[in-house]
Amino acid sequence: MGYTDKFTKPEDFRRDELIRIIEHSEENLTLQELEALYYDMTTKNFINE
């Protein structure tokens, strides 16, 4: 995929938009909220250690 093809699919644009929103939101989470999120993601196998 070339640089000009990066946003040819609507899903690509929506995915990048959601990633930006999540990255911005996670910066404001407390340690306890981050730990809960981490635990949830590991139990659902989104994060593999």
mmCIF entry with sequence, helices, sheets and N, C-alpha, C, O atoms, coordinates in Angstrom:
data_MODEL
# 
_entry.id   MODEL 
# 
_entity.id                         1 
_entity.type                       polymer 
_entity.pdbx_number_of_molecules   1 
# 
_entity_poly.entity_id                      1 
_entity_poly.type                           'polypeptide(L)' 
_entity_poly.nstd_linkage                   no 
_entity_poly.nstd_monomer                   no 
_entity_poly.pdbx_seq_one_letter_code       MGYTDKFTKPEDFRRDELIRIIEHSEENLTLQELEALYYDMTTKNFINE 
_entity_poly.pdbx_seq_one_letter_code_can   MGYTDKFTKPEDFRRDELIRIIEHSEENLTLQELEALYYDMTTKNFINE 
_entity_poly.pdbx_strand_id                 A 
# 
loop_
_entity_poly_seq.entity_id 
_entity_poly_seq.num 
_entity_poly_seq.mon_id 
_entity_poly_seq.hetero 
1 1  MET n 
1 2  GLY n 
1 3  TYR n 
1 4  THR n 
1 5  ASP n 
1 6  LYS n 
1 7  PHE n 
1 8  THR n 
1 9  LYS n 
1 10 PRO n 
1 11 GLU n 
1 12 ASP n 
1 13 PHE n 
1 14 ARG n 
1 15 ARG n 
1 16 ASP n 
1 17 GLU n 
1 18 LEU n 
1 19 ILE n 
1 20 ARG n 
1 21 ILE n 
1 22 ILE n 
1 23 GLU n 
1 24 HIS n 
1 25 SER n 
1 26 GLU n 
1 27 GLU n 
1 28 ASN n 
1 29 LEU n 
1 30 THR n 
1 31 LEU n 
1 32 GLN n 
1 33 GLU n 
1 34 LEU n 
1 35 GLU n 
1 36 ALA n 
1 37 LEU n 
1 38 TYR n 
1 39 TYR n 
1 40 ASP n 
1 41 MET n 
1 42 THR n 
1 43 THR n 
1 44 LYS n 
1 45 ASN n 
1 46 PHE n 
1 47 ILE n 
1 48 ASN n 
1 49 GLU n 
# 
_struct_asym.id          A 
_struct_asym.entity_id   1 
# 
loop_
_struct_conf.conf_type_id 
_struct_conf.id 
_struct_conf.pdbx_PDB_helix_id 
_struct_conf.beg_label_comp_id 
_struct_conf.beg_label_asym_id 
_struct_conf.beg_label_seq_id 
_struct_conf.pdbx_beg_PDB_ins_code 
_struct_conf.end_label_comp_id 
_struct_conf.end_label_asym_id 
_struct_conf.end_label_seq_id 
_struct_conf.pdbx_end_PDB_ins_code 
_struct_conf.beg_auth_comp_id 
_struct_conf.beg_auth_asym_id 
_struct_conf.beg_auth_seq_id 
_struct_conf.end_auth_comp_id 
_struct_conf.end_auth_asym_id 
_struct_conf.end_auth_seq_id 
_struct_conf.pdbx_PDB_helix_class 
_struct_conf.details 
_struct_conf.pdbx_PDB_helix_length 
HELX_P HELX_P1 AA1 TYR A 3  ? ASP A 5  ? TYR A 3  ASP A 5  5 ? 3  
HELX_P HELX_P2 AA2 PRO A 10 ? GLU A 26 ? PRO A 10 GLU A 26 1 ? 17 
HELX_P HELX_P3 AA3 LEU A 31 ? THR A 43 ? LEU A 31 THR A 43 1 ? 13 
# 
_struct_conf_type.id          HELX_P 
_struct_conf_type.criteria    ? 
_struct_conf_type.reference   ? 
# 
loop_
_atom_site.group_PDB 
_atom_site.id 
_atom_site.type_symbol 
_atom_site.label_atom_id 
_atom_site.label_alt_id 
_atom_site.label_comp_id 
_atom_site.label_asym_id 
_atom_site.label_entity_id 
_atom_site.label_seq_id 
_atom_site.pdbx_PDB_ins_code 
_atom_site.Cartn_x 
_atom_site.Cartn_y 
_atom_site.Cartn_z 
_atom_site.occupancy 
_atom_site.B_iso_or_equiv 
_atom_site.pdbx_formal_charge 
_atom_site.auth_seq_id 
_atom_site.auth_comp_id 
_atom_site.auth_asym_id 
_atom_site.auth_atom_id 
_atom_site.pdbx_PDB_model_num 
ATOM 1   N N  . MET A 1 1  ? 0.853   -1.176  0.000  1.00 0.00 ? 1  MET A N  1 
ATOM 2   C CA . MET A 1 1  ? 0.000   0.000   0.000  1.00 0.00 ? 1  MET A CA 1 
ATOM 3   C C  . MET A 1 1  ? 0.891   1.229   0.000  1.00 0.00 ? 1  MET A C  1 
ATOM 4   O O  . MET A 1 1  ? 1.747   1.372   0.873  1.00 0.00 ? 1  MET A O  1 
ATOM 5   N N  . GLY A 1 2  ? 0.705   2.099   -0.948 1.00 0.00 ? 2  GLY A N  1 
ATOM 6   C CA . GLY A 1 2  ? 1.467   3.318   -1.036 1.00 0.00 ? 2  GLY A CA 1 
ATOM 7   C C  . GLY A 1 2  ? 0.909   4.416   -0.147 1.00 0.00 ? 2  GLY A C  1 
ATOM 8   O O  . GLY A 1 2  ? -0.178  4.285   0.416  1.00 0.00 ? 2  GLY A O  1 
ATOM 9   N N  . TYR A 1 3  ? 1.655   5.486   -0.028 1.00 0.00 ? 3  TYR A N  1 
ATOM 10  C CA . TYR A 1 3  ? 1.236   6.603   0.818  1.00 0.00 ? 3  TYR A CA 1 
ATOM 11  C C  . TYR A 1 3  ? -0.095  7.184   0.364  1.00 0.00 ? 3  TYR A C  1 
ATOM 12  O O  . TYR A 1 3  ? -0.927  7.537   1.200  1.00 0.00 ? 3  TYR A O  1 
ATOM 13  N N  . THR A 1 4  ? -0.314  7.289   -0.936 1.00 0.00 ? 4  THR A N  1 
ATOM 14  C CA . THR A 1 4  ? -1.555  7.886   -1.444 1.00 0.00 ? 4  THR A CA 1 
ATOM 15  C C  . THR A 1 4  ? -2.760  6.985   -1.230 1.00 0.00 ? 4  THR A C  1 
ATOM 16  O O  . THR A 1 4  ? -3.898  7.452   -1.286 1.00 0.00 ? 4  THR A O  1 
ATOM 17  N N  . ASP A 1 5  ? -2.524  5.686   -0.982 1.00 0.00 ? 5  ASP A N  1 
ATOM 18  C CA . ASP A 1 5  ? -3.624  4.749   -0.763 1.00 0.00 ? 5  ASP A CA 1 
ATOM 19  C C  . ASP A 1 5  ? -4.011  4.628   0.710  1.00 0.00 ? 5  ASP A C  1 
ATOM 20  O O  . ASP A 1 5  ? -4.890  3.839   1.057  1.00 0.00 ? 5  ASP A O  1 
ATOM 21  N N  . LYS A 1 6  ? -3.357  5.406   1.579  1.00 0.00 ? 6  LYS A N  1 
ATOM 22  C CA . LYS A 1 6  ? -3.521  5.218   3.019  1.00 0.00 ? 6  LYS A CA 1 
ATOM 23  C C  . LYS A 1 6  ? -4.969  5.323   3.475  1.00 0.00 ? 6  LYS A C  1 
ATOM 24  O O  . LYS A 1 6  ? -5.412  4.515   4.292  1.00 0.00 ? 6  LYS A O  1 
ATOM 25  N N  . PHE A 1 7  ? -5.711  6.289   2.973  1.00 0.00 ? 7  PHE A N  1 
ATOM 26  C CA . PHE A 1 7  ? -7.074  6.507   3.451  1.00 0.00 ? 7  PHE A CA 1 
ATOM 27  C C  . PHE A 1 7  ? -8.116  6.269   2.366  1.00 0.00 ? 7  PHE A C  1 
ATOM 28  O O  . PHE A 1 7  ? -9.116  6.983   2.292  1.00 0.00 ? 7  PHE A O  1 
ATOM 29  N N  . THR A 1 8  ? -7.886  5.279   1.537  1.00 0.00 ? 8  THR A N  1 
ATOM 30  C CA . THR A 1 8  ? -8.852  5.022   0.472  1.00 0.00 ? 8  THR A CA 1 
ATOM 31  C C  . THR A 1 8  ? -10.091 4.328   1.001  1.00 0.00 ? 8  THR A C  1 
ATOM 32  O O  . THR A 1 8  ? -11.160 4.449   0.402  1.00 0.00 ? 8  THR A O  1 
ATOM 33  N N  . LYS A 1 9  ? -9.980  3.608   2.100  1.00 0.00 ? 9  LYS A N  1 
ATOM 34  C CA . LYS A 1 9  ? -11.128 2.914   2.671  1.00 0.00 ? 9  LYS A CA 1 
ATOM 35  C C  . LYS A 1 9  ? -11.691 3.732   3.831  1.00 0.00 ? 9  LYS A C  1 
ATOM 36  O O  . LYS A 1 9  ? -10.926 4.257   4.641  1.00 0.00 ? 9  LYS A O  1 
ATOM 37  N N  . PRO A 1 10 ? -13.006 3.846   3.921  1.00 0.00 ? 10 PRO A N  1 
ATOM 38  C CA . PRO A 1 10 ? -13.597 4.569   5.053  1.00 0.00 ? 10 PRO A CA 1 
ATOM 39  C C  . PRO A 1 10 ? -13.225 3.934   6.394  1.00 0.00 ? 10 PRO A C  1 
ATOM 40  O O  . PRO A 1 10 ? -13.128 4.640   7.398  1.00 0.00 ? 10 PRO A O  1 
ATOM 41  N N  . GLU A 1 11 ? -13.015 2.602   6.428  1.00 0.00 ? 11 GLU A N  1 
ATOM 42  C CA . GLU A 1 11 ? -12.657 1.926   7.669  1.00 0.00 ? 11 GLU A CA 1 
ATOM 43  C C  . GLU A 1 11 ? -11.298 2.398   8.171  1.00 0.00 ? 11 GLU A C  1 
ATOM 44  O O  . GLU A 1 11 ? -11.087 2.521   9.377  1.00 0.00 ? 11 GLU A O  1 
ATOM 45  N N  . ASP A 1 12 ? -10.370 2.665   7.242  1.00 0.00 ? 12 ASP A N  1 
ATOM 46  C CA . ASP A 1 12 ? -9.041  3.129   7.642  1.00 0.00 ? 12 ASP A CA 1 
ATOM 47  C C  . ASP A 1 12 ? -9.128  4.478   8.341  1.00 0.00 ? 12 ASP A C  1 
ATOM 48  O O  . ASP A 1 12 ? -8.474  4.695   9.361  1.00 0.00 ? 12 ASP A O  1 
ATOM 49  N N  . PHE A 1 13 ? -9.919  5.367   7.806  1.00 0.00 ? 13 PHE A N  1 
ATOM 50  C CA . PHE A 1 13 ? -10.072 6.683   8.417  1.00 0.00 ? 13 PHE A CA 1 
ATOM 51  C C  . PHE A 1 13 ? -10.714 6.553   9.788  1.00 0.00 ? 13 PHE A C  1 
ATOM 52  O O  . PHE A 1 13 ? -10.255 7.181   10.742 1.00 0.00 ? 13 PHE A O  1 
ATOM 53  N N  . ARG A 1 14 ? -11.759 5.758   9.906  1.00 0.00 ? 14 ARG A N  1 
ATOM 54  C CA . ARG A 1 14 ? -12.457 5.579   11.187 1.00 0.00 ? 14 ARG A CA 1 
ATOM 55  C C  . ARG A 1 14 ? -11.536 4.921   12.207 1.00 0.00 ? 14 ARG A C  1 
ATOM 56  O O  . ARG A 1 14 ? -11.540 5.299   13.379 1.00 0.00 ? 14 ARG A O  1 
ATOM 57  N N  . ARG A 1 15 ? -10.749 3.942   11.774 1.00 0.00 ? 15 ARG A N  1 
ATOM 58  C CA . ARG A 1 15 ? -9.816  3.271   12.677 1.00 0.00 ? 15 ARG A CA 1 
ATOM 59  C C  . ARG A 1 15 ? -8.798  4.263   13.221 1.00 0.00 ? 15 ARG A C  1 
ATOM 60  O O  . ARG A 1 15 ? -8.553  4.290   14.427 1.00 0.00 ? 15 ARG A O  1 
ATOM 61  N N  . ASP A 1 16 ? -8.205  5.074   12.363 1.00 0.00 ? 16 ASP A N  1 
ATOM 62  C CA . ASP A 1 16 ? -7.228  6.070   12.805 1.00 0.00 ? 16 ASP A CA 1 
ATOM 63  C C  . ASP A 1 16 ? -7.861  7.101   13.733 1.00 0.00 ? 16 ASP A C  1 
ATOM 64  O O  . ASP A 1 16 ? -7.236  7.536   14.701 1.00 0.00 ? 16 ASP A O  1 
ATOM 65  N N  . GLU A 1 17 ? -9.090  7.490   13.441 1.00 0.00 ? 17 GLU A N  1 
ATOM 66  C CA . GLU A 1 17 ? -9.801  8.433   14.303 1.00 0.00 ? 17 GLU A CA 1 
ATOM 67  C C  . GLU A 1 17 ? -10.020 7.842   15.702 1.00 0.00 ? 17 GLU A C  1 
ATOM 68  O O  . GLU A 1 17 ? -9.807  8.524   16.704 1.00 0.00 ? 17 GLU A O  1 
ATOM 69  N N  . LEU A 1 18 ? -10.442 6.584   15.769 1.00 0.00 ? 18 LEU A N  1 
ATOM 70  C CA . LEU A 1 18 ? -10.667 5.927   17.051 1.00 0.00 ? 18 LEU A CA 1 
ATOM 71  C C  . LEU A 1 18 ? -9.368  5.762   17.831 1.00 0.00 ? 18 LEU A C  1 
ATOM 72  O O  . LEU A 1 18 ? -9.356  5.922   19.051 1.00 0.00 ? 18 LEU A O  1 
ATOM 73  N N  . ILE A 1 19 ? -8.288  5.449   17.149 1.00 0.00 ? 19 ILE A N  1 
ATOM 74  C CA . ILE A 1 19 ? -6.987  5.323   17.815 1.00 0.00 ? 19 ILE A CA 1 
ATOM 75  C C  . ILE A 1 19 ? -6.587  6.661   18.425 1.00 0.00 ? 19 ILE A C  1 
ATOM 76  O O  . ILE A 1 19 ? -6.106  6.694   19.558 1.00 0.00 ? 19 ILE A O  1 
ATOM 77  N N  . ARG A 1 20 ? -6.771  7.760   17.708 1.00 0.00 ? 20 ARG A N  1 
ATOM 78  C CA . ARG A 1 20 ? -6.443  9.086   18.253 1.00 0.00 ? 20 ARG A CA 1 
ATOM 79  C C  . ARG A 1 20 ? -7.274  9.390   19.488 1.00 0.00 ? 20 ARG A C  1 
ATOM 80  O O  . ARG A 1 20 ? -6.751  9.910   20.474 1.00 0.00 ? 20 ARG A O  1 
ATOM 81  N N  . ILE A 1 21 ? -8.562  9.071   19.447 1.00 0.00 ? 21 ILE A N  1 
ATOM 82  C CA . ILE A 1 21 ? -9.448  9.330   20.585 1.00 0.00 ? 21 ILE A CA 1 
ATOM 83  C C  . ILE A 1 21 ? -9.019  8.503   21.794 1.00 0.00 ? 21 ILE A C  1 
ATOM 84  O O  . ILE A 1 21 ? -8.958  9.015   22.911 1.00 0.00 ? 21 ILE A O  1 
ATOM 85  N N  . ILE A 1 22 ? -8.727  7.238   21.572 1.00 0.00 ? 22 ILE A N  1 
ATOM 86  C CA . ILE A 1 22 ? -8.321  6.358   22.674 1.00 0.00 ? 22 ILE A CA 1 
ATOM 87  C C  . ILE A 1 22 ? -6.988  6.808   23.260 1.00 0.00 ? 22 ILE A C  1 
ATOM 88  O O  . ILE A 1 22 ? -6.833  6.850   24.480 1.00 0.00 ? 22 ILE A O  1 
ATOM 89  N N  . GLU A 1 23 ? -6.029  7.143   22.406 1.00 0.00 ? 23 GLU A N  1 
ATOM 90  C CA . GLU A 1 23 ? -4.728  7.593   22.904 1.00 0.00 ? 23 GLU A CA 1 
ATOM 91  C C  . GLU A 1 23 ? -4.865  8.854   23.731 1.00 0.00 ? 23 GLU A C  1 
ATOM 92  O O  . GLU A 1 23 ? -4.205  8.987   24.761 1.00 0.00 ? 23 GLU A O  1 
ATOM 93  N N  . HIS A 1 24 ? -5.701  9.777   23.307 1.00 0.00 ? 24 HIS A N  1 
ATOM 94  C CA . HIS A 1 24 ? -5.910  11.009  24.064 1.00 0.00 ? 24 HIS A CA 1 
ATOM 95  C C  . HIS A 1 24 ? -6.597  10.718  25.394 1.00 0.00 ? 24 HIS A C  1 
ATOM 96  O O  . HIS A 1 24 ? -6.243  11.306  26.415 1.00 0.00 ? 24 HIS A O  1 
ATOM 97  N N  . SER A 1 25 ? -7.572  9.819   25.388 1.00 0.00 ? 25 SER A N  1 
ATOM 98  C CA . SER A 1 25 ? -8.333  9.509   26.597 1.00 0.00 ? 25 SER A CA 1 
ATOM 99  C C  . SER A 1 25 ? -7.500  8.768   27.629 1.00 0.00 ? 25 SER A C  1 
ATOM 100 O O  . SER A 1 25 ? -7.629  9.028   28.826 1.00 0.00 ? 25 SER A O  1 
ATOM 101 N N  . GLU A 1 26 ? -6.647  7.849   27.188 1.00 0.00 ? 26 GLU A N  1 
ATOM 102 C CA . GLU A 1 26 ? -5.870  7.066   28.144 1.00 0.00 ? 26 GLU A CA 1 
ATOM 103 C C  . GLU A 1 26 ? -4.875  7.919   28.909 1.00 0.00 ? 26 GLU A C  1 
ATOM 104 O O  . GLU A 1 26 ? -4.455  7.536   30.001 1.00 0.00 ? 26 GLU A O  1 
ATOM 105 N N  . GLU A 1 27 ? -4.489  9.057   28.372 1.00 0.00 ? 27 GLU A N  1 
ATOM 106 C CA . GLU A 1 27 ? -3.569  9.949   29.077 1.00 0.00 ? 27 GLU A CA 1 
ATOM 107 C C  . GLU A 1 27 ? -4.199  10.520  30.338 1.00 0.00 ? 27 GLU A C  1 
ATOM 108 O O  . GLU A 1 27 ? -3.482  10.953  31.240 1.00 0.00 ? 27 GLU A O  1 
ATOM 109 N N  . ASN A 1 28 ? -5.519  10.528  30.419 1.00 0.00 ? 28 ASN A N  1 
ATOM 110 C CA . ASN A 1 28 ? -6.215  11.119  31.553 1.00 0.00 ? 28 ASN A CA 1 
ATOM 111 C C  . ASN A 1 28 ? -6.706  10.092  32.570 1.00 0.00 ? 28 ASN A C  1 
ATOM 112 O O  . ASN A 1 28 ? -7.367  10.457  33.542 1.00 0.00 ? 28 ASN A O  1 
ATOM 113 N N  . LEU A 1 29 ? -6.389  8.808   32.357 1.00 0.00 ? 29 LEU A N  1 
ATOM 114 C CA . LEU A 1 29 ? -6.836  7.775   33.274 1.00 0.00 ? 29 LEU A CA 1 
ATOM 115 C C  . LEU A 1 29 ? -5.956  7.737   34.525 1.00 0.00 ? 29 LEU A C  1 
ATOM 116 O O  . LEU A 1 29 ? -4.768  8.055   34.471 1.00 0.00 ? 29 LEU A O  1 
ATOM 117 N N  . THR A 1 30 ? -6.553  7.344   35.645 1.00 0.00 ? 30 THR A N  1 
ATOM 118 C CA . THR A 1 30 ? -5.787  7.161   36.874 1.00 0.00 ? 30 THR A CA 1 
ATOM 119 C C  . THR A 1 30 ? -5.051  5.831   36.801 1.00 0.00 ? 30 THR A C  1 
ATOM 120 O O  . THR A 1 30 ? -5.306  5.021   35.909 1.00 0.00 ? 30 THR A O  1 
ATOM 121 N N  . LEU A 1 31 ? -4.148  5.611   37.731 1.00 0.00 ? 31 LEU A N  1 
ATOM 122 C CA . LEU A 1 31 ? -3.421  4.349   37.776 1.00 0.00 ? 31 LEU A CA 1 
ATOM 123 C C  . LEU A 1 31 ? -4.378  3.180   37.964 1.00 0.00 ? 31 LEU A C  1 
ATOM 124 O O  . LEU A 1 31 ? -4.222  2.145   37.317 1.00 0.00 ? 31 LEU A O  1 
ATOM 125 N N  . GLN A 1 32 ? -5.354  3.330   38.829 1.00 0.00 ? 32 GLN A N  1 
ATOM 126 C CA . GLN A 1 32 ? -6.317  2.260   39.067 1.00 0.00 ? 32 GLN A CA 1 
ATOM 127 C C  . GLN A 1 32 ? -7.133  1.960   37.812 1.00 0.00 ? 32 GLN A C  1 
ATOM 128 O O  . GLN A 1 32 ? -7.408  0.797   37.517 1.00 0.00 ? 32 GLN A O  1 
ATOM 129 N N  . GLU A 1 33 ? -7.518  2.992   37.077 1.00 0.00 ? 33 GLU A N  1 
ATOM 130 C CA . GLU A 1 33 ? -8.266  2.789   35.833 1.00 0.00 ? 33 GLU A CA 1 
ATOM 131 C C  . GLU A 1 33 ? -7.404  2.098   34.774 1.00 0.00 ? 33 GLU A C  1 
ATOM 132 O O  . GLU A 1 33 ? -7.882  1.231   34.042 1.00 0.00 ? 33 GLU A O  1 
ATOM 133 N N  . LEU A 1 34 ? -6.130  2.491   34.700 1.00 0.00 ? 34 LEU A N  1 
ATOM 134 C CA . LEU A 1 34 ? -5.218  1.843   33.759 1.00 0.00 ? 34 LEU A CA 1 
ATOM 135 C C  . LEU A 1 34 ? -4.995  0.385   34.123 1.00 0.00 ? 34 LEU A C  1 
ATOM 136 O O  . LEU A 1 34 ? -4.942  -0.474  33.243 1.00 0.00 ? 34 LEU A O  1 
ATOM 137 N N  . GLU A 1 35 ? -4.864  0.097   35.413 1.00 0.00 ? 35 GLU A N  1 
ATOM 138 C CA . GLU A 1 35 ? -4.692  -1.287  35.838 1.00 0.00 ? 35 GLU A CA 1 
ATOM 139 C C  . GLU A 1 35 ? -5.929  -2.116  35.508 1.00 0.00 ? 35 GLU A C  1 
ATOM 140 O O  . GLU A 1 35 ? -5.803  -3.260  35.072 1.00 0.00 ? 35 GLU A O  1 
ATOM 141 N N  . ALA A 1 36 ? -7.118  -1.557  35.709 1.00 0.00 ? 36 ALA A N  1 
ATOM 142 C CA . ALA A 1 36 ? -8.355  -2.267  35.382 1.00 0.00 ? 36 ALA A CA 1 
ATOM 143 C C  . ALA A 1 36 ? -8.447  -2.511  33.876 1.00 0.00 ? 36 ALA A C  1 
ATOM 144 O O  . ALA A 1 36 ? -8.845  -3.593  33.444 1.00 0.00 ? 36 ALA A O  1 
ATOM 145 N N  . LEU A 1 37 ? -8.083  -1.519  33.088 1.00 0.00 ? 37 LEU A N  1 
ATOM 146 C CA . LEU A 1 37 ? -8.093  -1.664  31.631 1.00 0.00 ? 37 LEU A CA 1 
ATOM 147 C C  . LEU A 1 37 ? -7.095  -2.728  31.195 1.00 0.00 ? 37 LEU A C  1 
ATOM 148 O O  . LEU A 1 37 ? -7.400  -3.565  30.344 1.00 0.00 ? 37 LEU A O  1 
ATOM 149 N N  . TYR A 1 38 ? -5.910  -2.693  31.777 1.00 0.00 ? 38 TYR A N  1 
ATOM 150 C CA . TYR A 1 38 ? -4.884  -3.687  31.455 1.00 0.00 ? 38 TYR A CA 1 
ATOM 151 C C  . TYR A 1 38 ? -5.368  -5.094  31.798 1.00 0.00 ? 38 TYR A C  1 
ATOM 152 O O  . TYR A 1 38 ? -5.224  -6.014  30.994 1.00 0.00 ? 38 TYR A O  1 
ATOM 153 N N  . TYR A 1 39 ? -5.937  -5.260  32.980 1.00 0.00 ? 39 TYR A N  1 
ATOM 154 C CA . TYR A 1 39 ? -6.443  -6.573  33.390 1.00 0.00 ? 39 TYR A CA 1 
ATOM 155 C C  . TYR A 1 39 ? -7.520  -7.048  32.425 1.00 0.00 ? 39 TYR A C  1 
ATOM 156 O O  . TYR A 1 39 ? -7.507  -8.204  32.001 1.00 0.00 ? 39 TYR A O  1 
ATOM 157 N N  . ASP A 1 40 ? -8.446  -6.175  32.078 1.00 0.00 ? 40 ASP A N  1 
ATOM 158 C CA . ASP A 1 40 ? -9.527  -6.541  31.160 1.00 0.00 ? 40 ASP A CA 1 
ATOM 159 C C  . ASP A 1 40 ? -8.979  -6.961  29.801 1.00 0.00 ? 40 ASP A C  1 
ATOM 160 O O  . ASP A 1 40 ? -9.432  -7.949  29.223 1.00 0.00 ? 40 ASP A O  1 
ATOM 161 N N  . MET A 1 41 ? -8.008  -6.214  29.294 1.00 0.00 ? 41 MET A N  1 
ATOM 162 C CA . MET A 1 41 ? -7.452  -6.528  27.977 1.00 0.00 ? 41 MET A CA 1 
ATOM 163 C C  . MET A 1 41 ? -6.648  -7.822  27.993 1.00 0.00 ? 41 MET A C  1 
ATOM 164 O O  . MET A 1 41 ? -6.658  -8.562  27.010 1.00 0.00 ? 41 MET A O  1 
ATOM 165 N N  . THR A 1 42 ? -5.946  -8.111  29.100 1.00 0.00 ? 42 THR A N  1 
ATOM 166 C CA . THR A 1 42 ? -5.170  -9.357  29.161 1.00 0.00 ? 42 THR A CA 1 
ATOM 167 C C  . THR A 1 42 ? -6.103  -10.562 29.303 1.00 0.00 ? 42 THR A C  1 
ATOM 168 O O  . THR A 1 42 ? -5.832  -11.615 28.726 1.00 0.00 ? 42 THR A O  1 
ATOM 169 N N  . THR A 1 43 ? -7.190  -10.431 30.056 1.00 0.00 ? 43 THR A N  1 
ATOM 170 C CA . THR A 1 43 ? -8.100  -11.566 30.217 1.00 0.00 ? 43 THR A CA 1 
ATOM 171 C C  . THR A 1 43 ? -8.862  -11.862 28.932 1.00 0.00 ? 43 THR A C  1 
ATOM 172 O O  . THR A 1 43 ? -9.338  -12.980 28.737 1.00 0.00 ? 43 THR A O  1 
ATOM 173 N N  . LYS A 1 44 ? -8.981  -10.875 28.062 1.00 0.00 ? 44 LYS A N  1 
ATOM 174 C CA . LYS A 1 44 ? -9.654  -11.078 26.778 1.00 0.00 ? 44 LYS A CA 1 
ATOM 175 C C  . LYS A 1 44 ? -8.661  -11.339 25.649 1.00 0.00 ? 44 LYS A C  1 
ATOM 176 O O  . LYS A 1 44 ? -9.033  -11.365 24.476 1.00 0.00 ? 44 LYS A O  1 
ATOM 177 N N  . ASN A 1 45 ? -7.390  -11.533 26.019 1.00 0.00 ? 45 ASN A N  1 
ATOM 178 C CA . ASN A 1 45 ? -6.301  -11.832 25.085 1.00 0.00 ? 45 ASN A CA 1 
ATOM 179 C C  . ASN A 1 45 ? -6.062  -10.751 24.042 1.00 0.00 ? 45 ASN A C  1 
ATOM 180 O O  . ASN A 1 45 ? -5.644  -11.053 22.924 1.00 0.00 ? 45 ASN A O  1 
ATOM 181 N N  . PHE A 1 46 ? -6.321  -9.500  24.391 1.00 0.00 ? 46 PHE A N  1 
ATOM 182 C CA . PHE A 1 46 ? -5.940  -8.394  23.513 1.00 0.00 ? 46 PHE A CA 1 
ATOM 183 C C  . PHE A 1 46 ? -4.475  -8.049  23.714 1.00 0.00 ? 46 PHE A C  1 
ATOM 184 O O  . PHE A 1 46 ? -3.828  -7.486  22.830 1.00 0.00 ? 46 PHE A O  1 
ATOM 185 N N  . ILE A 1 47 ? -3.956  -8.396  24.894 1.00 0.00 ? 47 ILE A N  1 
ATOM 186 C CA . ILE A 1 47 ? -2.539  -8.196  25.215 1.00 0.00 ? 47 ILE A CA 1 
ATOM 187 C C  . ILE A 1 47 ? -1.979  -9.550  25.592 1.00 0.00 ? 47 ILE A C  1 
ATOM 188 O O  . ILE A 1 47 ? -2.500  -10.232 26.475 1.00 0.00 ? 47 ILE A O  1 
ATOM 189 N N  . ASN A 1 48 ? -0.920  -9.928  24.920 1.00 0.00 ? 48 ASN A N  1 
ATOM 190 C CA . ASN A 1 48 ? -0.257  -11.204 25.222 1.00 0.00 ? 48 ASN A CA 1 
ATOM 191 C C  . ASN A 1 48 ? 1.124   -10.895 25.808 1.00 0.00 ? 48 ASN A C  1 
ATOM 192 O O  . ASN A 1 48 ? 1.955   -10.257 25.161 1.00 0.00 ? 48 ASN A O  1 
ATOM 193 N N  . GLU A 1 49 ? 1.351   -11.346 27.016 1.00 0.00 ? 49 GLU A N  1 
ATOM 194 C CA . GLU A 1 49 ? 2.646   -11.079 27.653 1.00 0.00 ? 49 GLU A CA 1 
ATOM 195 C C  . GLU A 1 49 ? 3.643   -12.127 27.296 1.00 0.00 ? 49 GLU A C  1 
ATOM 196 O O  . GLU A 1 49 ? 4.789   -12.066 27.742 1.00 0.00 ? 49 GLU A O  1 
# 
